Amino acid sequence: MASSWPSPSLLAKVKKEVASMATAEDKDVRVAVSPYRICPLGAHIDHQGGSVTAMAISQGVLLGFVPSGNLEMRLLSGQFFGEVRFSLDSVPPKKYNDGASNIKTDEYSMEEGAWGNFSRGAVLALQKKGYKLSQGITGFLEGSAGFEGCGVSSSAAVGVAFLLALESANGLKVTAEDNIELDRLFLSCLDSGLTIDLKCVILQNGLWLDFKMTLKLIKIRLIENEYLGLKNGILDQSAILLSQRHSLTAIHCERRMYELVQPPWYGKNEGDYKILLAFSGLQHALSSKPGYNLRVAECQEAATVLLRAVGRGDCEPLLCNVSVDEYEAHKDLLEGELAKRALHFFSENARVFAGIDAWSQGNLPEFGRLISQSGLSSIHNYECGCEPLVQLRDILAQAPGVYGARFSGAGFRGCCVALVATDLAGEAEKYVRAKYLNAQPDLAKRLTTATFVCDSADHAHVV
């Protein structure tokens, strides 16, 4: 069943590791707490300017640290062997998972794999935005076991943890909104006139409370695209850095606006739900119809057809630029896969807004029904998933007390996620384990953790 995270004993363990590394006292060690996230509604529509939802969960990454007293970075990990070492004034290039890099050096000789890329990327992000770093950190990284590559954004959580640790060690005051961009973007001084507006809107008891923050962006280059090679948007970082426990974080990508949607029980009780994760055992993407980039292109092609039909062919080919009425009037022009991709976008976007309304009313059965509909549309209209994950989703959706279930992440590996009634969470776990073992015995036997029950959580912070 769900437990408090991070526990006092886990925090004490991380602090003890750092104290030993730095010859410091436990009380001097700070810890960056960075949660993982789930996405209940809004699958595969952010790249088309759609709206998405997310929650931070009560599992994630802990980075214990102390300022190093100089420019040196020295890091150990509970998941990886070896040590990461480098200087803030000489950040080495990306290391690849096979141990190679684009230059010949022994800088990585002590580092297993490429986990040090996250710390190097965080340093570069801060430096490229103009923050002065005079203090490296001595740190120990500990992530929740068994969650790697499972569609809960473990990579974004690690990146956020390193940003928060470096900012704390250097006395930097950086907003959550800036950290969303820092974790996702490299910034370089090419166009100082480019600005965007990001509006935060909190929905509480039916009242809209607005405040606006203007971010001056210079030139945008993706941190995770350029340094880590990941194709991440703002969903993961927003969930990790903005979430509140029991609130639904809704991000409206076209308008660059987010909401924290609070249910009637917010601040009063826990609500009758837990988050149930069910792991597939798949470590590599498996699909009969591979191609994230292909699906994005198909969505754009569908948008082009519809925009031309309404006389706006020069508009950016994104489905968010087509109104619902325009789609309904001209959807018969779309055939085959283009028709399916457009149907998924418009139906999923509608589910997001229906889900926001359901969550604000505390209607968990309706919210769960929408989650399951989202999962089915991802399978049949967006055509992601594979046999083991589809089977696991179906099993999860039928488990006792489950309100609704869908894939977590892209839907090609990892896990599925469900909302389940609190008093039936344990029974649901037993049901899922038994049924999945029967459906996929080879994959199920690989799992050290087949299911996990957790709570929603607050955003990343330093303690």
GIVEN-V801502 format. One record per pair of residues at least 24 apart in sequence whose ideal C-beta (glycine too) atoms are under 10 Angstrom apart, sorted by the first residue. I is the first residue (numbers start at 1). J is the second residue. If there is no record, write none. Layout:
BEGIN
i | j
I | J
I | J
END
This chain:
BEGIN
i | j
1 | 274
1 | 422
1 | 425
1 | 426
1 | 429
1 | 452
1 | 453
1 | 454
2 | 57
2 | 58
2 | 59
2 | 270
2 | 274
2 | 275
2 | 276
2 | 422
2 | 425
2 | 452
2 | 453
2 | 454
2 | 455
2 | 456
3 | 58
3 | 59
3 | 453
3 | 454
3 | 455
4 | 58
4 | 455
4 | 457
5 | 33
5 | 35
5 | 36
5 | 57
5 | 58
5 | 59
5 | 60
5 | 62
5 | 144
5 | 454
5 | 455
5 | 457
6 | 31
6 | 33
6 | 35
6 | 58
6 | 59
6 | 60
6 | 61
6 | 62
6 | 142
6 | 144
6 | 463
10 | 62
10 | 142
10 | 144
11 | 62
11 | 64
11 | 142
11 | 463
13 | 62
13 | 64
13 | 78
13 | 140
13 | 142
14 | 62
14 | 63
14 | 64
14 | 65
14 | 78
14 | 139
14 | 140
14 | 141
14 | 142
15 | 62
15 | 64
15 | 65
15 | 66
15 | 140
15 | 463
16 | 64
16 | 140
17 | 64
17 | 76
17 | 77
17 | 78
17 | 139
17 | 140
17 | 141
17 | 142
18 | 63
18 | 64
18 | 65
18 | 66
18 | 76
18 | 137
18 | 138
18 | 139
18 | 140
19 | 64
19 | 66
19 | 138
19 | 140
20 | 76
20 | 140
21 | 64
21 | 65
21 | 66
21 | 74
21 | 75
21 | 76
21 | 83
21 | 138
21 | 139
21 | 140
22 | 64
22 | 65
22 | 66
22 | 67
22 | 68
22 | 69
22 | 74
22 | 137
22 | 138
22 | 139
22 | 140
23 | 66
23 | 138
24 | 66
24 | 67
24 | 138
25 | 66
26 | 64
28 | 66
28 | 67
29 | 64
29 | 65
29 | 66
29 | 138
29 | 139
29 | 140
29 | 463
30 | 63
30 | 64
30 | 65
30 | 66
30 | 67
30 | 137
30 | 139
30 | 164
30 | 165
30 | 168
30 | 169
30 | 462
30 | 463
31 | 62
31 | 63
31 | 64
31 | 65
31 | 139
31 | 140
31 | 142
31 | 161
31 | 164
31 | 165
31 | 168
31 | 461
31 | 462
31 | 463
32 | 61
32 | 62
32 | 63
32 | 64
32 | 65
32 | 137
32 | 139
32 | 141
32 | 157
32 | 158
32 | 160
32 | 161
32 | 162
32 | 163
32 | 164
32 | 165
32 | 166
32 | 167
32 | 168
32 | 460
32 | 461
32 | 462
32 | 463
33 | 60
33 | 61
33 | 62
33 | 63
33 | 157
33 | 160
33 | 161
33 | 164
33 | 457
33 | 458
33 | 459
33 | 460
33 | 461
33 | 462
33 | 463
34 | 60
34 | 61
34 | 62
34 | 63
34 | 141
34 | 143
34 | 153
34 | 154
34 | 156
34 | 157
34 | 158
34 | 159
34 | 160
34 | 161
34 | 162
34 | 163
34 | 164
34 | 165
34 | 183
34 | 240
34 | 241
34 | 459
34 | 460
34 | 461
34 | 462
35 | 59
35 | 60
35 | 61
35 | 144
35 | 152
35 | 153
35 | 157
35 | 160
35 | 161
35 | 239
35 | 240
35 | 241
35 | 243
35 | 245
35 | 454
35 | 456
35 | 457
35 | 458
35 | 459
35 | 460
35 | 461
36 | 60
36 | 61
36 | 143
36 | 144
36 | 147
36 | 150
36 | 151
36 | 152
36 | 153
36 | 154
36 | 156
36 | 157
36 | 236
36 | 239
36 | 240
36 | 277
36 | 408
36 | 454
36 | 457
37 | 151
37 | 152
37 | 153
37 | 154
37 | 156
37 | 157
37 | 235
37 | 236
37 | 237
37 | 238
37 | 239
37 | 240
37 | 243
37 | 249
37 | 408
37 | 456
37 | 457
37 | 459
38 | 151
38 | 152
38 | 153
38 | 239
38 | 275
38 | 277
38 | 406
38 | 408
38 | 409
38 | 415
38 | 417
38 | 418
38 | 419
38 | 454
38 | 456
39 | 151
39 | 152
39 | 153
39 | 235
39 | 236
39 | 239
39 | 249
39 | 251
39 | 371
39 | 374
39 | 406
39 | 407
39 | 408
39 | 409
39 | 417
40 | 248
40 | 249
40 | 275
40 | 351
40 | 352
40 | 355
40 | 359
40 | 367
40 | 368
40 | 370
40 | 371
40 | 374
40 | 404
40 | 406
40 | 408
40 | 417
40 | 418
40 | 419
41 | 248
41 | 250
41 | 348
41 | 349
41 | 351
41 | 352
41 | 353
41 | 354
41 | 355
41 | 356
41 | 358
41 | 359
41 | 367
41 | 370
41 | 371
41 | 373
41 | 374
41 | 404
41 | 406
42 | 235
42 | 250
42 | 251
42 | 252
42 | 253
42 | 348
42 | 349
42 | 351
42 | 352
42 | 355
42 | 374
43 | 344
43 | 348
43 | 351
43 | 352
43 | 371
43 | 374
43 | 375
43 | 377
43 | 378
43 | 382
43 | 384
43 | 406
43 | 407
43 | 408
43 | 409
43 | 410
43 | 411
44 | 292
44 | 295
44 | 296
44 | 299
44 | 341
44 | 344
44 | 345
44 | 348
44 | 374
44 | 377
44 | 378
44 | 381
44 | 382
44 | 384
44 | 407
44 | 410
44 | 411
45 | 253
45 | 299
45 | 319
45 | 320
45 | 341
45 | 344
45 | 345
45 | 346
45 | 347
45 | 348
45 | 349
45 | 351
45 | 352
45 | 382
46 | 233
46 | 234
46 | 235
46 | 251
46 | 252
46 | 253
46 | 254
46 | 320
47 | 231
47 | 233
47 | 253
47 | 292
47 | 293
47 | 295
47 | 296
47 | 299
47 | 300
47 | 318
47 | 319
47 | 320
47 | 345
48 | 253
48 | 254
48 | 296
48 | 299
48 | 300
48 | 302
48 | 303
48 | 317
48 | 318
48 | 319
48 | 320
48 | 321
48 | 322
48 | 341
48 | 342
48 | 344
48 | 345
48 | 346
48 | 348
48 | 349
49 | 252
49 | 253
49 | 254
49 | 255
49 | 256
49 | 303
49 | 316
49 | 318
49 | 319
49 | 320
49 | 321
49 | 345
49 | 349
50 | 251
50 | 252
50 | 253
50 | 254
50 | 299
50 | 318
50 | 319
50 | 320
50 | 344
50 | 345
50 | 346
50 | 348
50 | 349
50 | 352
51 | 250
51 | 251
51 | 252
51 | 253
51 | 254
51 | 255
51 | 257
51 | 258
51 | 259
51 | 320
51 | 348
51 | 349
51 | 350
51 | 351
51 | 352
51 | 353
51 | 355
51 | 356
52 | 233
52 | 234
52 | 235
52 | 238
52 | 239
52 | 249
52 | 250
52 | 251
52 | 252
52 | 253
52 | 258
52 | 348
52 | 349
52 | 352
53 | 235
53 | 239
53 | 248
53 | 249
53 | 250
53 | 251
53 | 258
53 | 259
53 | 261
53 | 351
53 | 352
53 | 353
53 | 355
53 | 356
53 | 359
53 | 367
53 | 370
53 | 371
53 | 374
54 | 153
54 | 235
54 | 236
54 | 238
54 | 239
54 | 240
54 | 242
54 | 243
54 | 248
54 | 249
54 | 250
54 | 251
54 | 258
55 | 239
55 | 243
55 | 244
55 | 245
55 | 246
55 | 247
55 | 248
55 | 249
55 | 275
55 | 359
55 | 417
55 | 419
55 | 455
55 | 456
55 | 457
56 | 152
56 | 153
56 | 157
56 | 239
56 | 240
56 | 241
56 | 242
56 | 243
56 | 244
56 | 245
56 | 247
56 | 249
56 | 455
56 | 456
56 | 457
56 | 458
56 | 459
56 | 460
57 | 144
57 | 147
57 | 152
57 | 153
57 | 239
57 | 243
57 | 245
57 | 275
57 | 277
57 | 417
57 | 452
57 | 454
57 | 455
57 | 456
57 | 457
58 | 144
58 | 245
58 | 274
58 | 275
58 | 453
58 | 454
58 | 455
58 | 456
58 | 457
58 | 458
59 | 143
59 | 144
59 | 145
59 | 146
59 | 147
59 | 152
59 | 154
59 | 157
59 | 275
59 | 277
59 | 452
59 | 454
59 | 455
59 | 457
60 | 142
60 | 143
60 | 144
60 | 147
60 | 152
60 | 153
60 | 154
60 | 157
60 | 158
60 | 160
60 | 161
60 | 240
60 | 454
60 | 457
60 | 460
61 | 118
61 | 141
61 | 142
61 | 143
61 | 144
61 | 147
61 | 154
61 | 155
61 | 156
61 | 157
61 | 158
61 | 159
61 | 160
61 | 161
61 | 162
61 | 240
61 | 460
62 | 140
62 | 141
62 | 142
62 | 143
62 | 144
62 | 157
62 | 161
62 | 463
63 | 118
63 | 119
63 | 137
63 | 139
63 | 140
63 | 141
63 | 142
63 | 143
63 | 157
63 | 158
63 | 160
63 | 161
63 | 162
63 | 163
63 | 164
63 | 165
63 | 166
63 | 462
64 | 137
64 | 138
64 | 139
64 | 140
64 | 141
64 | 142
64 | 161
64 | 165
64 | 463
65 | 136
65 | 137
65 | 138
65 | 139
65 | 140
65 | 141
65 | 161
65 | 162
65 | 164
65 | 165
65 | 166
65 | 168
65 | 169
65 | 462
66 | 135
66 | 137
66 | 138
66 | 139
66 | 165
66 | 169
67 | 134
67 | 135
67 | 136
67 | 137
67 | 138
67 | 165
67 | 166
67 | 168
67 | 169
67 | 170
67 | 171
68 | 135
68 | 136
68 | 137
68 | 138
68 | 139
68 | 169
69 | 134
69 | 135
69 | 136
69 | 138
69 | 169
70 | 134
70 | 135
70 | 136
71 | 133
71 | 134
71 | 135
71 | 136
72 | 135
72 | 136
72 | 137
72 | 138
73 | 116
73 | 119
73 | 120
73 | 122
73 | 123
73 | 133
73 | 135
73 | 136
73 | 137
73 | 138
73 | 139
73 | 162
73 | 166
74 | 136
74 | 137
74 | 138
74 | 139
74 | 140
75 | 111
75 | 115
75 | 116
75 | 118
75 | 119
75 | 136
75 | 137
75 | 138
75 | 139
75 | 140
75 | 141
75 | 162
75 | 165
76 | 138
76 | 139
76 | 140
76 | 141
76 | 142
77 | 111
77 | 112
77 | 113
77 | 115
77 | 116
77 | 139
77 | 140
77 | 141
77 | 142
77 | 143
77 | 158
78 | 140
78 | 141
78 | 142
78 | 143
78 | 145
79 | 112
79 | 113
79 | 115
79 | 141
79 | 142
79 | 143
79 | 144
79 | 145
79 | 148
79 | 154
80 | 111
80 | 112
80 | 113
80 | 114
80 | 115
80 | 116
80 | 141
80 | 143
81 | 110
81 | 111
81 | 112
81 | 113
82 | 108
82 | 109
82 | 110
82 | 111
82 | 112
82 | 113
82 | 115
82 | 116
83 | 109
83 | 110
83 | 111
83 | 112
83 | 116
84 | 108
84 | 110
84 | 111
84 | 112
84 | 114
84 | 115
84 | 116
84 | 117
84 | 118
84 | 119
84 | 120
84 | 139
84 | 141
85 | 109
85 | 110
85 | 111
85 | 116
85 | 136
86 | 111
86 | 116
86 | 119
86 | 120
86 | 123
86 | 136
87 | 123
87 | 136
88 | 123
88 | 124
88 | 126
88 | 127
88 | 132
88 | 133
88 | 134
88 | 135
88 | 136
88 | 137
88 | 166
88 | 170
89 | 123
89 | 127
89 | 133
89 | 134
89 | 136
91 | 119
91 | 120
91 | 121
91 | 122
91 | 123
91 | 124
91 | 127
91 | 227
92 | 116
92 | 117
92 | 120
93 | 117
93 | 120
93 | 124
93 | 227
94 | 120
94 | 121
94 | 124
94 | 226
94 | 227
94 | 228
94 | 229
95 | 120
96 | 229
97 | 229
114 | 228
115 | 141
115 | 143
115 | 158
116 | 141
117 | 155
117 | 158
117 | 159
117 | 224
117 | 227
117 | 228
117 | 229
118 | 155
118 | 156
118 | 157
118 | 158
118 | 159
118 | 160
118 | 161
118 | 162
118 | 163
118 | 183
118 | 223
118 | 224
118 | 227
118 | 228
119 | 158
119 | 159
119 | 161
119 | 162
119 | 163
119 | 165
119 | 166
120 | 162
120 | 227
120 | 228
121 | 158
121 | 159
121 | 162
121 | 163
121 | 182
121 | 183
121 | 186
121 | 223
121 | 224
121 | 226
121 | 227
121 | 228
121 | 230
122 | 158
122 | 159
122 | 160
122 | 161
122 | 162
122 | 163
122 | 164
122 | 165
122 | 166
122 | 167
122 | 179
122 | 182
122 | 183
122 | 223
122 | 227
123 | 162
123 | 163
123 | 166
124 | 182
124 | 186
124 | 223
124 | 226
124 | 227
125 | 159
125 | 162
125 | 163
125 | 166
125 | 179
125 | 181
125 | 182
125 | 183
125 | 184
125 | 185
125 | 186
125 | 187
125 | 223
125 | 224
125 | 226
125 | 227
126 | 162
126 | 163
126 | 166
126 | 167
126 | 170
126 | 172
126 | 174
126 | 179
126 | 182
126 | 187
127 | 166
127 | 186
127 | 187
128 | 182
128 | 185
128 | 186
128 | 187
128 | 188
128 | 189
128 | 218
128 | 219
128 | 221
128 | 223
129 | 174
129 | 178
129 | 181
129 | 182
129 | 185
129 | 186
129 | 187
129 | 188
129 | 189
129 | 217
129 | 218
130 | 187
130 | 189
130 | 218
131 | 166
131 | 167
131 | 170
131 | 172
131 | 174
131 | 178
131 | 182
132 | 170
132 | 172
133 | 166
133 | 167
133 | 169
133 | 170
133 | 172
134 | 169
134 | 170
134 | 171
135 | 166
135 | 168
135 | 169
135 | 170
135 | 171
136 | 166
136 | 169
136 | 170
137 | 162
137 | 165
137 | 166
137 | 168
137 | 169
137 | 170
138 | 169
139 | 165
139 | 166
139 | 169
141 | 165
144 | 449
144 | 452
144 | 454
145 | 448
145 | 449
146 | 277
146 | 279
146 | 415
146 | 447
146 | 448
146 | 449
146 | 450
146 | 452
147 | 277
147 | 279
147 | 414
147 | 415
147 | 449
147 | 452
148 | 283
148 | 414
149 | 282
149 | 283
149 | 284
149 | 285
149 | 409
149 | 413
149 | 414
149 | 415
150 | 277
150 | 279
150 | 280
150 | 282
150 | 283
150 | 408
150 | 409
150 | 413
150 | 414
150 | 415
150 | 416
150 | 417
150 | 449
150 | 452
151 | 277
151 | 279
151 | 280
151 | 389
151 | 407
151 | 408
151 | 409
151 | 410
151 | 411
151 | 412
151 | 413
151 | 414
151 | 415
151 | 416
151 | 417
152 | 236
152 | 239
152 | 277
152 | 408
152 | 409
152 | 414
152 | 415
152 | 417
152 | 454
153 | 232
153 | 235
153 | 236
153 | 237
153 | 239
153 | 240
153 | 408
153 | 409
154 | 236
155 | 183
155 | 224
155 | 228
155 | 230
155 | 232
155 | 236
156 | 180
156 | 183
156 | 184
156 | 224
156 | 230
156 | 232
156 | 234
156 | 235
156 | 236
156 | 237
156 | 238
156 | 239
156 | 240
156 | 241
156 | 460
157 | 183
157 | 236
157 | 237
157 | 239
157 | 240
157 | 460
158 | 183
158 | 228
159 | 183
159 | 184
159 | 223
159 | 224
159 | 227
159 | 228
159 | 230
159 | 232
159 | 236
159 | 237
159 | 240
160 | 236
160 | 237
160 | 240
160 | 241
160 | 459
160 | 460
161 | 240
161 | 460
161 | 462
163 | 223
163 | 237
163 | 241
163 | 460
164 | 241
164 | 460
164 | 461
164 | 462
165 | 462
167 | 462
168 | 461
168 | 462
169 | 462
175 | 213
175 | 215
175 | 241
176 | 200
176 | 237
176 | 238
176 | 240
176 | 241
176 | 242
176 | 459
176 | 460
176 | 461
177 | 213
177 | 215
177 | 234
177 | 237
177 | 238
177 | 241
177 | 242
177 | 258
178 | 213
178 | 215
178 | 241
179 | 237
179 | 240
179 | 241
179 | 242
179 | 460
180 | 215
180 | 234
180 | 235
180 | 236
180 | 237
180 | 238
180 | 239
180 | 240
180 | 241
180 | 242
180 | 251
180 | 258
181 | 215
181 | 217
181 | 220
181 | 223
181 | 234
181 | 237
182 | 223
182 | 237
182 | 241
183 | 223
183 | 224
183 | 232
183 | 234
183 | 236
183 | 237
183 | 238
183 | 240
183 | 241
183 | 460
184 | 220
184 | 222
184 | 223
184 | 224
184 | 225
184 | 230
184 | 232
184 | 233
184 | 234
184 | 235
184 | 236
184 | 237
184 | 238
185 | 217
185 | 219
185 | 220
185 | 221
185 | 222
185 | 223
185 | 224
185 | 225
185 | 226
185 | 234
185 | 237
186 | 219
186 | 220
186 | 221
186 | 222
186 | 223
186 | 224
186 | 225
186 | 226
186 | 227
187 | 216
187 | 217
187 | 218
187 | 219
187 | 220
187 | 221
187 | 223
188 | 218
188 | 219
188 | 220
188 | 221
189 | 218
189 | 219
190 | 218
190 | 219
190 | 220
190 | 221
191 | 217
191 | 218
191 | 219
191 | 220
192 | 216
192 | 217
192 | 218
192 | 219
193 | 217
193 | 218
194 | 218
194 | 219
194 | 220
196 | 220
196 | 256
197 | 255
197 | 256
197 | 257
198 | 234
198 | 255
198 | 256
198 | 257
198 | 258
199 | 252
199 | 255
199 | 256
199 | 257
199 | 258
199 | 259
200 | 242
200 | 257
200 | 258
200 | 259
200 | 260
201 | 250
201 | 252
201 | 255
201 | 257
201 | 258
201 | 259
201 | 260
201 | 261
202 | 244
202 | 247
202 | 258
202 | 259
202 | 260
202 | 261
202 | 262
203 | 247
203 | 248
203 | 250
203 | 259
203 | 260
203 | 261
203 | 262
203 | 356
203 | 357
203 | 359
203 | 360
204 | 247
204 | 259
204 | 260
204 | 261
204 | 262
204 | 266
204 | 267
204 | 360
205 | 262
205 | 264
205 | 266
205 | 360
206 | 360
206 | 361
208 | 259
209 | 260
210 | 257
212 | 257
215 | 256
231 | 292
231 | 293
231 | 296
234 | 258
236 | 409
237 | 460
238 | 459
239 | 457
239 | 459
239 | 460
240 | 457
240 | 459
240 | 460
241 | 459
241 | 460
241 | 461
242 | 458
242 | 459
242 | 460
243 | 456
243 | 457
243 | 458
243 | 459
243 | 460
244 | 456
244 | 457
244 | 458
244 | 459
245 | 270
245 | 271
245 | 455
245 | 456
245 | 457
245 | 458
245 | 459
246 | 270
246 | 271
246 | 273
246 | 359
246 | 455
246 | 456
246 | 457
246 | 458
247 | 359
247 | 456
247 | 458
247 | 459
248 | 352
248 | 355
248 | 356
248 | 358
248 | 359
248 | 360
248 | 367
248 | 456
249 | 456
249 | 459
250 | 352
250 | 353
250 | 355
250 | 356
250 | 359
251 | 352
252 | 320
252 | 349
252 | 352
252 | 353
253 | 318
253 | 320
254 | 318
254 | 319
254 | 320
254 | 321
254 | 349
255 | 320
259 | 356
259 | 360
260 | 459
261 | 355
261 | 356
261 | 357
261 | 358
261 | 359
261 | 360
262 | 359
262 | 360
262 | 362
263 | 358
263 | 359
263 | 360
263 | 361
263 | 362
263 | 363
263 | 364
263 | 367
264 | 359
264 | 360
264 | 361
264 | 362
264 | 363
265 | 362
266 | 360
266 | 362
270 | 422
270 | 455
270 | 456
271 | 362
271 | 364
271 | 419
271 | 422
271 | 455
271 | 456
272 | 362
272 | 364
272 | 401
272 | 403
272 | 419
272 | 420
272 | 421
272 | 422
272 | 423
272 | 424
273 | 362
273 | 364
273 | 367
273 | 368
273 | 401
273 | 403
273 | 418
273 | 419
273 | 420
273 | 421
273 | 422
273 | 425
273 | 455
273 | 456
274 | 401
274 | 418
274 | 419
274 | 420
274 | 421
274 | 422
274 | 423
274 | 424
274 | 425
274 | 426
274 | 428
274 | 429
274 | 453
274 | 454
274 | 455
274 | 456
275 | 408
275 | 417
275 | 418
275 | 419
275 | 420
275 | 425
275 | 452
275 | 453
275 | 454
275 | 455
275 | 456
275 | 457
276 | 396
276 | 399
276 | 401
276 | 402
276 | 403
276 | 405
276 | 415
276 | 416
276 | 417
276 | 418
276 | 419
276 | 420
276 | 424
276 | 425
276 | 428
276 | 429
276 | 432
276 | 451
276 | 452
276 | 453
276 | 454
277 | 396
277 | 408
277 | 414
277 | 415
277 | 416
277 | 417
277 | 418
277 | 429
277 | 432
277 | 449
277 | 450
277 | 451
277 | 452
277 | 453
277 | 454
278 | 389
278 | 392
278 | 393
278 | 395
278 | 396
278 | 399
278 | 405
278 | 408
278 | 415
278 | 416
278 | 417
278 | 418
278 | 428
278 | 429
278 | 432
278 | 433
278 | 435
278 | 436
278 | 447
278 | 449
278 | 450
278 | 451
278 | 452
279 | 392
279 | 408
279 | 414
279 | 415
279 | 416
279 | 432
279 | 436
279 | 443
279 | 444
279 | 446
279 | 447
279 | 448
279 | 449
279 | 450
279 | 451
279 | 452
280 | 386
280 | 388
280 | 389
280 | 391
280 | 392
280 | 393
280 | 407
280 | 408
280 | 412
280 | 413
280 | 414
280 | 415
280 | 416
280 | 436
280 | 440
280 | 443
280 | 444
280 | 446
280 | 447
280 | 450
281 | 388
281 | 392
281 | 413
281 | 414
281 | 415
281 | 436
281 | 440
281 | 442
281 | 443
281 | 444
281 | 445
281 | 446
281 | 447
281 | 448
281 | 450
282 | 386
282 | 388
282 | 389
282 | 392
282 | 412
282 | 413
282 | 414
282 | 415
282 | 440
282 | 443
282 | 446
283 | 413
283 | 414
283 | 443
283 | 446
284 | 412
284 | 413
285 | 384
285 | 386
285 | 410
285 | 411
285 | 412
285 | 413
285 | 414
286 | 385
286 | 386
286 | 387
286 | 388
286 | 389
286 | 412
286 | 413
287 | 383
287 | 384
287 | 385
287 | 386
287 | 387
287 | 389
287 | 410
287 | 411
287 | 412
287 | 413
288 | 383
288 | 385
288 | 386
288 | 387
289 | 337
289 | 382
289 | 383
289 | 384
289 | 385
289 | 386
289 | 412
290 | 384
290 | 386
290 | 412
291 | 383
291 | 384
292 | 384
292 | 410
292 | 412
294 | 337
295 | 337
295 | 340
295 | 341
295 | 344
295 | 382
295 | 383
295 | 384
295 | 410
296 | 341
297 | 341
298 | 336
298 | 337
298 | 338
298 | 340
298 | 341
298 | 342
298 | 382
298 | 383
299 | 337
299 | 338
299 | 341
299 | 342
299 | 344
299 | 345
299 | 382
300 | 338
300 | 341
301 | 334
301 | 337
301 | 338
301 | 341
301 | 342
302 | 327
302 | 331
302 | 333
302 | 334
302 | 335
302 | 337
302 | 338
302 | 339
302 | 340
302 | 341
302 | 342
302 | 343
302 | 345
303 | 327
303 | 338
303 | 341
303 | 342
303 | 345
304 | 338
305 | 330
305 | 331
305 | 333
305 | 334
305 | 335
305 | 338
305 | 339
305 | 342
306 | 330
306 | 331
306 | 333
306 | 334
306 | 338
306 | 342
308 | 333
309 | 333
309 | 334
318 | 345
319 | 344
319 | 345
319 | 346
319 | 349
320 | 345
320 | 349
322 | 346
324 | 349
324 | 350
337 | 381
337 | 382
337 | 383
339 | 381
340 | 377
340 | 380
340 | 381
340 | 382
340 | 383
341 | 381
341 | 382
341 | 383
342 | 381
343 | 377
343 | 380
343 | 381
343 | 382
344 | 374
344 | 377
344 | 378
344 | 379
344 | 380
344 | 381
344 | 382
344 | 383
344 | 384
345 | 377
345 | 381
345 | 382
347 | 373
347 | 374
347 | 377
347 | 381
348 | 373
348 | 374
348 | 377
348 | 378
348 | 381
348 | 382
351 | 377
355 | 404
363 | 403
364 | 403
364 | 404
364 | 419
364 | 420
364 | 421
365 | 403
365 | 404
365 | 419
365 | 421
366 | 403
366 | 404
367 | 403
367 | 404
367 | 419
368 | 397
368 | 402
368 | 403
368 | 404
368 | 405
368 | 418
368 | 419
368 | 420
368 | 421
369 | 403
369 | 404
370 | 403
370 | 404
370 | 406
371 | 397
371 | 402
371 | 403
371 | 404
371 | 405
371 | 406
371 | 417
371 | 418
371 | 419
372 | 396
372 | 397
372 | 402
372 | 403
372 | 404
372 | 405
372 | 406
372 | 418
372 | 419
373 | 404
373 | 406
374 | 404
374 | 405
374 | 406
374 | 407
375 | 404
375 | 405
375 | 406
375 | 407
375 | 411
375 | 416
375 | 417
375 | 418
376 | 406
377 | 406
378 | 406
378 | 407
378 | 410
378 | 411
379 | 406
379 | 407
379 | 411
382 | 410
382 | 411
383 | 411
384 | 409
384 | 410
384 | 411
384 | 412
385 | 410
385 | 411
385 | 412
385 | 416
386 | 411
386 | 412
386 | 413
387 | 439
387 | 440
388 | 413
388 | 436
388 | 439
388 | 440
388 | 442
388 | 443
388 | 444
389 | 413
389 | 414
389 | 415
389 | 416
389 | 440
389 | 443
390 | 416
391 | 416
391 | 435
391 | 436
391 | 438
391 | 439
391 | 440
391 | 443
392 | 416
392 | 432
392 | 435
392 | 436
392 | 439
392 | 440
392 | 443
392 | 444
392 | 450
393 | 417
393 | 418
394 | 435
394 | 439
395 | 431
395 | 432
395 | 433
395 | 434
395 | 435
395 | 436
395 | 438
395 | 439
395 | 440
396 | 420
396 | 428
396 | 431
396 | 432
396 | 435
396 | 436
396 | 451
398 | 428
398 | 431
398 | 432
398 | 435
399 | 424
399 | 425
399 | 427
399 | 428
399 | 429
399 | 430
399 | 431
399 | 432
399 | 433
399 | 435
399 | 451
400 | 424
400 | 425
400 | 426
400 | 427
400 | 428
400 | 429
400 | 430
400 | 431
400 | 432
401 | 425
401 | 426
401 | 427
401 | 428
401 | 431
402 | 428
402 | 431
402 | 432
405 | 432
415 | 449
415 | 450
415 | 451
415 | 452
416 | 451
417 | 454
418 | 451
418 | 453
419 | 456
420 | 453
422 | 453
422 | 455
425 | 451
425 | 453
425 | 454
426 | 451
426 | 453
428 | 453
429 | 453
END
